[in-house]
Structure formats: C-alpha cells, structure tokens
Amino acid sequence: MAKTEKFERKIAVTGGAGFIGSNLLLYLVSRYPRYFFVNIDCLTYAGNLSNLISIEKAPNYRFEKIDICDYAAVSACFEKYDFDGLIHLAAESHVDRSIAGPAEFVKTNVIGTFNLLEAARQKIARGGNFRFHHVSTDEVFGSLGESGYFGESTPYNPNSPYSATKAGSDHLVRAYHKTYGLDAVTTNCSNNYGPYQFPEKLIPLMIRNAKAGLPLPVYGDGRNIRDWLYVEDHCRAIDLVFHRGKSGKTYNIGGHNEIENIELVRLVCRLMDEILGGEPREKLITYVTDRPGHDRRYAIDASFIENELGWKPQYSFEQGIRRTVTWYLENEVWLENCVSGQYLKYYEKMYSNR
C-alpha cells in the first residue's frame, strides 16, 4: 500500500460501491489527486466494485470491505488510515425493502451511523481535526401537498421505516455536533438518477423492463410526484458542501425537476422508442397495488445551497434522462451482470401478486 503521508487529506467514503458512492468516487479521485480516498463498503446486493474499475489502481484510492455495523472494524480502519474526513453514503435505501424488512435499515442506517460518529469522536478527542459529511434524503420530511417545498427548517415527518431510520441518523449527526463539537454537515437530497443505479430503482427498472418487453409496474395511480436530481449534479454539490459548507448546517439539494411517476415512465418509453424503434412501449405500463405509506409529493427548495455556495444543477431533466437511458442501453452487460438471482426472487415477491 502506498504511504498515505504524502497526501494532503485522507478521506473515507462509506458506501462507495453503491450508486451515488461510485459516481462520487469517480468524480473525486480524478479531481483531487492530492487526496487519499478509502472506499468503505460491505458489498451488499447493491454494491458493485465493477463500477470503479477505472480507478481501482489509482495511487490515491483504496477499497476496504467493512460493515459499518462492526465498530471494531470501523475503528481499526480509522486507526489504519488516520482519516481527517468522511463522506457517509452507506445506507439501506429502498423503501419497499424497508417495509418488507425494517430491521436491516435500523441496523445499518442508525447503528452504522452511530459507529462512524463514535470513531470520529475518538479522533477529535485525541486532538485531531475531522469533518463528517452525512448524506441523507428529502424523505425525512414526509409528504407535501400540491404546493410548497422542503426547506432546511422543515419539520421532520418520516412515513416509512427507511425515512424514519434516515431521520434518526440525521438527528444523531446533529447531536454529535452540538454535544461533542464534531465538525459536521448534512445534505438532504431529492431522488437521484443516472449511471450505475441498481435496477430495483424506478428509472433503471423501467429501462430494463422496456428493453425486454416486460411489464412496467407503476404504483397506485402513478400520480406521485418526485423531484429528480442527476447524479453528477449531486456529486458537485457534495464536493462543495464537504469543502465549504458551514459546520452544523444542513443543505438541501434538489434538481428543480418535479414530475409525476407515470409521466416519467411515459417519457422513458418515448425515448426508448426513439432510440430503438419498434412497437410503442407505453403499452407495457401496468398499474399495481400502491405500497403502504406512499408519500404523494416531494419537492426541494435548494435556494440555501445556491445562495451560500453557488451551486445549481447543470443538467435539465430532459438532458439527464436522455443521458441516463442512453447509458443503460449502451451498458446492457453491466445491467444484466448486476441483477443477481437474489434480486430476481425479490422482484418476483414484490410484483408477481399485484
């Protein structure tokens, strides 16, 4: 292993083999050659190291297979590399999975975050500097009506086991900042989309099924609204907040792209019709029983990060979704390789009887 002393900073990225983590590490490792990055991931079903082939031999990158729920392993890793910063992305994140089995979400999202905070607290107790960047979700705020937006002061009102555990982790980070003086920032983002997203999520699921001529399952009436953020824009925002965000502050990151789920699916179908030809794929849309506690609308007011740090999304939704559909169609081998037998069983369980 290369000696880390030659690097200006040593930063851990948890969940770096997942969707957002992979995109973030690809962005950061090339952008900051004088930083040393350690990808901490236990490689659950959604963790895919093939996403990071292009940087796996980079001198400023290492991978450590560690479960953040194992405090001894986390502490040993912190000792080994003497980190001065962490970007915390590791989480169980799929709402449907949290409804079917909430225990793993409590374990990873709450206990795992606690373990990382404790490791960081031990570092500052020894007189070291440490910045803790906690990446969270807009789902902690609950559901919006037809108008209004989530702001940094919006009260928490989580409605699923997933969002409840993320809310709990947000509160822990704030408490460690207030109680122990930990230099911490939190970002709450809207729905991400783009390359390397595991195909249980809406957009890659629709692309894969539409390509194969399979049903396109849409919950309820399909009128639920989400604000979509292209993953590259999110990576730029994380970079800015980690480096320039004010300690103790929360920054909401949104894409200014509200769209109903059904309209999103129709747009994906039209793009695929344009690119691939063939019969209109909208005929594959199948309405299925809505999931419990399905929030109706999310929308983020991102004016604080725009005014404080000068961040704005660079991609319109039309640009981002076209890039996304094209990427998945050009990387069909990646898409099929990441779909394990375990996921196929899960998919069958979630949708076969609806």
C-alpha positions in Angstrom: 0.0 0.0 0.0 1.2 3.5 -0.9 2.1 5.6 2.1 -0.7 8.0 2.9 1.6 10.6 4.4 2.3 12.1 1.0 -1.4 13.1 0.6 -2.9 16.4 1.8 -6.0 14.8 3.1 -7.3 11.3 3.9 -11.0 10.8 3.4 -13.2 7.8 4.0 -16.2 7.4 1.7 -18.7 4.8 3.1 -21.0 3.1 0.6 -18.6 3.9 -2.2 -19.5 0.8 -4.3 -23.2 1.8 -4.5 -24.9 4.1 -7.0 -24.1 7.6 -5.7 -20.9 6.5 -4.0 -19.4 5.1 -7.2 -20.2 8.2 -9.1 -18.8 10.4 -6.3 -15.5 8.4 -6.1 -15.1 8.5 -9.9 -15.5 12.3 -9.7 -13.3 12.9 -6.6 -10.4 10.6 -7.2 -9.6 12.3 -10.5 -10.4 15.8 -9.3 -8.3 15.6 -6.1 -5.1 13.6 -6.9 -3.5 15.0 -3.7 -6.3 13.5 -1.5 -6.3 9.8 -0.5 -9.7 8.2 -0.6 -10.7 4.9 1.1 -13.9 3.3 -0.1 -15.5 1.5 2.9 -18.3 -0.8 1.8 -19.6 -4.3 2.9 -20.8 -5.0 -0.6 -24.5 -5.8 -0.2 -26.6 -6.7 -3.2 -26.4 -3.0 -4.4 -22.6 -2.7 -4.1 -20.7 -3.3 -7.3 -17.0 -2.8 -7.5 -17.0 -3.2 -11.3 -18.3 0.4 -11.3 -14.9 1.5 -10.1 -12.6 -0.5 -12.4 -11.2 2.7 -13.9 -9.8 3.9 -10.6 -9.1 0.7 -8.7 -5.4 1.0 -9.4 -5.2 4.8 -8.8 -2.5 5.7 -6.3 -4.9 7.8 -4.2 -7.7 5.1 -3.9 -8.1 2.0 -1.8 -11.0 -0.3 -1.0 -11.8 -1.8 2.4 -14.5 -4.4 2.7 -16.0 -3.4 6.1 -19.5 -3.4 7.5 -20.1 -0.1 9.3 -22.2 -2.0 11.9 -19.0 -3.6 13.1 -17.5 -1.0 15.3 -14.2 -2.8 15.9 -13.6 -3.0 12.1 -14.6 0.7 11.7 -12.3 1.8 14.5 -9.4 -0.2 13.2 -9.8 1.3 9.7 -9.8 4.8 11.2 -6.6 4.0 13.1 -5.0 2.5 10.0 -5.5 5.5 7.7 -5.9 8.3 10.3 -8.7 9.9 8.4 -9.4 13.7 8.7 -12.8 13.5 6.9 -15.6 11.2 6.0 -18.4 11.4 3.4 -21.1 9.0 4.7 -23.2 7.5 2.0 -23.6 3.9 3.3 -27.3 3.1 3.8 -30.1 0.7 3.1 -32.2 2.9 0.8 -35.0 1.1 -0.9 -38.4 2.0 0.6 -40.0 -1.3 -0.4 -37.3 -3.3 1.2 -37.7 -1.3 4.4 -41.4 -2.2 4.5 -40.7 -5.9 4.0 -37.8 -6.0 6.5 -37.1 -2.9 8.6 -34.5 -4.5 10.9 -31.6 -4.1 8.4 -32.5 -0.5 8.0 -32.3 0.2 11.7 -29.1 -1.7 11.9 -27.3 0.0 9.0 -28.8 3.5 9.0 -28.9 4.1 12.7 -26.3 1.8 14.4 -23.9 2.1 11.4 -24.0 5.9 11.5 -23.6 5.8 15.3 -20.4 3.7 14.9 -18.9 6.2 12.4 -19.8 9.1 14.7 -18.1 7.3 17.6 -14.9 6.7 15.5 -14.9 10.4 14.5 -15.5 11.4 18.2 -12.5 9.4 19.2 -10.4 11.1 16.6 -11.3 14.6 17.8 -10.9 13.5 21.4 -7.2 12.9 20.6 -6.9 16.4 19.3 -7.3 15.6 15.6 -9.4 17.5 13.0 -12.3 15.7 11.4 -15.1 16.7 9.0 -18.2 14.5 9.0 -20.4 14.9 5.9 -23.7 13.0 6.3 -25.6 12.4 3.1 -29.3 12.0 3.7 -32.7 12.2 1.9 -35.7 14.5 1.4 -37.9 11.6 2.5 -37.2 12.5 6.2 -39.6 15.5 5.7 -42.6 13.3 4.9 -45.1 14.2 2.2 -46.0 17.5 0.6 -49.4 18.7 -0.7 -49.9 20.2 -4.1 -47.8 23.3 -3.2 -44.8 24.2 -1.1 -41.3 22.9 -0.8 -39.0 21.3 1.7 -36.6 23.7 3.3 -33.8 23.3 5.8 -36.2 24.2 8.6 -39.0 21.9 7.5 -40.0 19.7 10.5 -39.2 16.0 10.2 -42.2 13.7 9.5 -40.9 10.4 8.1 -43.5 7.9 6.9 -41.6 4.7 6.1 -39.1 2.6 8.0 -36.4 3.8 5.6 -37.1 7.5 6.1 -37.5 7.1 9.8 -34.1 5.5 10.1 -32.5 8.2 8.0 -34.2 10.8 10.2 -32.7 9.1 13.2 -29.2 9.2 11.7 -29.7 12.9 10.8 -30.5 13.6 14.5 -27.5 11.7 15.7 -25.2 13.7 13.5 -26.7 17.0 14.8 -26.4 15.8 18.4 -22.7 14.9 18.0 -22.1 18.3 16.5 -23.9 20.1 19.4 -22.7 17.8 22.2 -19.1 16.9 21.2 -18.2 19.7 18.9 -17.9 17.4 15.8 -17.4 19.4 12.6 -20.4 18.0 10.8 -22.6 18.9 7.8 -25.7 17.2 6.5 -27.1 17.2 3.0 -30.7 16.1 2.2 -31.1 15.4 -1.5 -34.0 14.6 -3.8 -34.3 11.4 -5.9 -31.0 10.7 -7.8 -30.8 9.1 -11.2 -28.0 8.3 -13.6 -25.4 5.6 -14.4 -24.7 2.7 -12.1 -28.0 2.7 -10.3 -29.2 -0.7 -9.1 -32.2 -1.8 -11.2 -34.7 -2.1 -8.3 -35.0 1.7 -8.6 -37.7 3.2 -10.8 -35.7 4.5 -13.8 -33.3 1.6 -14.4 -36.1 -0.8 -13.7 -38.3 0.8 -16.4 -35.4 0.9 -18.9 -34.5 -2.8 -18.3 -38.1 -4.0 -18.5 -39.0 -1.9 -21.5 -36.0 -3.2 -23.4 -37.0 -6.8 -22.6 -40.7 -6.2 -23.4 -41.7 -6.9 -19.7 -44.5 -5.1 -17.8 -43.6 -1.7 -16.4 -45.1 -1.7 -12.8 -46.4 1.6 -11.6 -47.7 2.0 -8.1 -51.3 3.2 -7.5 -52.5 5.8 -9.9 -48.9 6.9 -10.8 -49.6 10.4 -9.8 -47.0 10.6 -7.0 -44.5 13.4 -7.7 -40.8 13.4 -7.2 -38.0 16.0 -7.7 -35.2 14.3 -9.7 -31.5 15.2 -9.4 -28.9 14.0 -11.9 -26.2 12.2 -10.0 -23.3 14.3 -11.5 -25.0 17.4 -10.1 -25.3 15.8 -6.7 -21.6 14.9 -6.7 -20.7 18.5 -7.4 -22.9 19.6 -4.5 -21.4 17.1 -2.1 -17.9 18.3 -3.1 -18.9 21.9 -2.4 -20.6 21.2 1.0 -17.8 18.9 2.2 -15.2 21.6 1.4 -17.1 24.9 2.0 -20.2 24.1 4.0 -20.6 25.7 7.4 -20.2 23.3 10.3 -23.5 22.3 11.9 -25.5 23.4 8.8 -27.9 21.3 6.7 -28.1 21.9 2.9 -31.0 20.7 0.8 -30.0 19.6 -2.8 -32.8 19.4 -5.4 -32.9 19.2 -9.1 -35.8 21.5 -9.8 -37.4 18.7 -11.8 -40.8 17.7 -10.4 -42.6 15.1 -12.5 -45.3 12.5 -11.8 -44.1 8.9 -11.8 -46.4 8.0 -14.6 -45.2 10.8 -16.8 -41.6 9.8 -16.1 -42.3 6.2 -17.2 -44.0 7.5 -20.4 -41.0 9.7 -21.1 -38.6 6.8 -20.7 -40.8 4.8 -23.1 -40.8 7.5 -25.7 -37.0 7.9 -25.5 -36.5 4.2 -25.9 -39.0 4.1 -28.9 -37.0 6.9 -30.5 -33.6 5.2 -30.0 -34.6 1.6 -30.6 -37.8 1.8 -32.7 -40.4 -1.0 -32.5 -43.8 -1.0 -31.0 -44.7 1.8 -28.6 -43.5 0.7 -25.1 -46.2 2.6 -23.2 -48.5 -0.4 -23.8 -46.3 -2.2 -21.3 -47.3 0.1 -18.4 -49.1 -2.0 -15.7 -50.6 -0.4 -12.6 -50.0 -2.3 -9.4 -51.3 -2.0 -5.8 -49.8 1.0 -4.1 -47.3 0.5 -1.4 -48.2 1.3 2.2 -47.5 4.9 3.3 -46.6 6.1 -0.2 -45.7 9.8 0.1 -47.6 11.8 -2.5 -45.1 14.6 -3.4 -41.5 15.6 -2.6 -40.0 18.9 -3.8 -36.9 20.7 -2.5 -36.1 24.4 -2.1 -32.4 24.5 -2.9 -32.0 28.2 -2.6 -29.8 28.0 0.5 -27.0 26.0 -1.2 -27.4 28.1 -4.3 -27.0 31.4 -2.3 -24.3 30.2 0.1 -22.2 28.0 -2.2 -23.2 29.0 -5.7 -24.4 25.5 -6.6 -27.1 25.0 -9.3 -27.9 21.8 -11.2 -26.2 21.8 -14.6 -28.4 19.3 -16.2 -32.1 19.8 -17.1 -34.2 16.7 -16.6 -34.6 16.3 -20.4 -30.7 16.2 -20.7 -30.2 14.0 -17.7 -32.8 11.4 -18.6 -31.6 11.1 -22.2 -28.0 10.6 -20.9 -29.3 8.0 -18.4 -31.4 6.0 -20.9 -28.5 6.0 -23.4 -26.0 4.9 -20.7 -28.1 1.9 -19.7 -28.8 0.9 -23.3 -25.0 1.0 -24.0 -24.1 -0.9 -20.9 -26.6 -3.8 -21.1 -23.9 -6.3 -20.0 -23.3 -4.3 -16.8 -27.0 -4.1 -16.1 -27.6 -7.8 -16.5 -24.5 -8.8 -14.5 -25.6 -6.8 -11.5 -29.0 -8.4 -11.4 -28.4 -11.4 -9.1 -30.7 -14.4 -8.5 -31.5 -12.9 -5.1 -32.8 -9.8 -6.8 -34.9 -11.7 -9.2 -36.5 -13.5 -6.3 -37.1 -10.2 -4.6 -38.6 -8.7 -7.8 -41.0 -11.7 -8.1 -42.0 -11.3 -4.5 -42.7 -7.6 -4.8 -44.7 -7.6 -8.1 -45.9 -11.1 -9.1 -49.1 -10.9 -7.0 -50.1 -7.3 -7.7 
